Amino acid sequence: VAVSLRPDSGGEESLVATAQRMRLAALEAVFRAGKGHIGGAFSIIEILVALYHAESLRHDPLRPGWADRDRFLLSKGHAAVALYAVLADRGYFENRHLEDMNRGGLLSEHPDPRIPGIEVVSGSLGHGLSVAAGIAFGGALSKRAAVTFALLGDGECNEGSVWEAAMFAAHHRLANLCAIIDRNGLITHGSTEEFNGLEPFSDKWRSFGWDVFEVDGHSIPELVSLFLRARSPLNGKPMVVIAETVKGKGVSFMEGNPRWHHGPIDSELYERAKQELQGSA
Ligand SMILES: Cc1ncc(C[n+]2csc(CCOP(=O)(O)OP(=O)(O)O)c2C)c(N)n1
């Protein structure tokens, strides 16, 4: 997973640099839009790059409706700007759409299937895993080889519907389903553990009948090797990847700070964030 093609230059760059470039694109879109969920977008960048740039996901940007594609559902839909940056970079739509995000153009603040590459509406938390389980169930019935991935927030796991879907998936042995949890430890205003503790989180998933993997959610090689594993499951269980991440990852004053869950960024802080990201890109 060392290199990827950079569409605008025709050259190559490391996937680590790709991730920082995606952060810059998301930052710029939020700055222009006047507000956005930058913290929870930055925590999932490497997960998306591992799926879309490292090609863990079997997909074709020129045929978003290809019947045999893997499905990716962003259940934590508020972080859509990160997915938009990645989808634009992979060629699902033009980069210029990021410029008028959330201002009546193609890209709304939350995902919408009218956007190429977006499978379902999300943003109301707690639904993505149920939809993903339904898609995986259908795929298993029709003996398709495709894998369905759903990316959830850890705070999102306070929703009871997540656990109903977890039961359903294990009961039906949906080995073609991979949940990814962005375990950044923060919810809107503070820590997930202070608000409504999730720990022992891995044990909960295990007891629901899932195969559980904990990973550094900012390590692209580790993520890629787990996503490859989702393609050839060994034991008939659905799989969950608990990705340890940092909310606001990549910008020092945003990291681990709930202030950056949602809101505007002023010009001065925008410039500081941009410089930091450019310095490490
Ligand atoms: C059903 C529902 N309730 C509340 C919200 C408001 N909300 C948006 S983001 C968020 C925090 C979710 O925390 P987490 O899933 O950990 O997201 P992250 O911290 O990664 O951004 C909440 C409560 C929502 N979108 N949907």
The ligand as an SDF file (V2000), in Angstrom:
LIG
                    3D

 26 27  0  0  0  0  0  0  0  0999 V2000
  -30.5400    9.8390   16.0250 C   0  0  0  0  0  0  0  0  0  0  0  0
  -29.5980   10.9910   16.1800 C   0  0  0  0  0  0  0  0  0  0  0  0
  -29.4590   11.5630   17.3920 N   0  0  0  0  0  0  0  0  0  0  0  0
  -28.6240   12.6080   17.5650 C   0  0  0  0  0  0  0  0  0  0  0  0
  -27.9200   13.1110   16.5030 C   0  0  0  0  0  0  0  0  0  0  0  0
  -27.0240   14.3210   16.6820 C   0  0  0  0  0  0  0  0  0  0  0  0
  -25.6100   13.9640   16.6130 N   0  0  0  0  0  0  0  0  0  0  0  0
  -24.8980   14.2140   15.4780 C   0  0  0  0  0  0  0  0  0  0  0  0
  -23.3100   13.7150   15.6180 S   0  0  0  0  0  0  0  0  0  0  0  0
  -23.5530   13.1800   17.2010 C   0  0  0  0  0  0  0  0  0  0  0  0
  -22.4360   12.5680   18.0030 C   0  0  0  0  0  0  0  0  0  0  0  0
  -22.2150   11.1690   17.6290 C   0  0  0  0  0  0  0  0  0  0  0  0
  -21.0200   10.7080   18.2070 O   0  0  0  0  0  0  0  0  0  0  0  0
  -20.0900    9.7520   17.3670 P   0  0  0  0  0  0  0  0  0  0  0  0
  -20.9190    8.7330   16.7020 O   0  0  0  0  0  0  0  0  0  0  0  0
  -19.0340    9.2620   18.2920 O   0  0  0  0  0  0  0  0  0  0  0  0
  -19.5200   10.7060   16.2500 O   0  0  0  0  0  0  0  0  0  0  0  0
  -18.0840   11.4150   16.1840 P   0  0  0  0  0  0  0  0  0  0  0  0
  -17.6900   11.7820   17.5830 O   0  0  0  0  0  0  0  0  0  0  0  0
  -17.1450   10.4110   15.6290 O   0  0  0  0  0  0  0  0  0  0  0  0
  -18.2560   12.5970   15.2900 O   0  0  0  0  0  0  0  0  0  0  0  0
  -24.8670   13.3800   17.6000 C   0  0  0  0  0  0  0  0  0  0  0  0
  -25.4060   13.0080   18.9360 C   0  0  0  0  0  0  0  0  0  0  0  0
  -28.0910   12.4790   15.2300 C   0  0  0  0  0  0  0  0  0  0  0  0
  -27.4150   12.8910   14.1590 N   0  0  0  0  0  0  0  0  0  0  0  0
  -28.9220   11.4150   15.1130 N   0  0  0  0  0  0  0  0  0  0  0  0
  1  2  1  0
  2  3  1  0
  2 26  2  0
  3  4  2  0
  4  5  1  0
  5  6  1  0
  5 24  2  0
  6  7  1  0
  7  8  2  0
  7 22  1  0
  8  9  1  0
  9 10  1  0
 10 11  1  0
 10 22  2  0
 11 12  1  0
 12 13  1  0
 13 14  1  0
 14 15  2  0
 14 16  1  0
 14 17  1  0
 17 18  1  0
 18 19  2  0
 18 20  1  0
 18 21  1  0
 22 23  1  0
 24 25  1  0
 24 26  1  0
M  CHG  1   7   1
M  END
$$$$
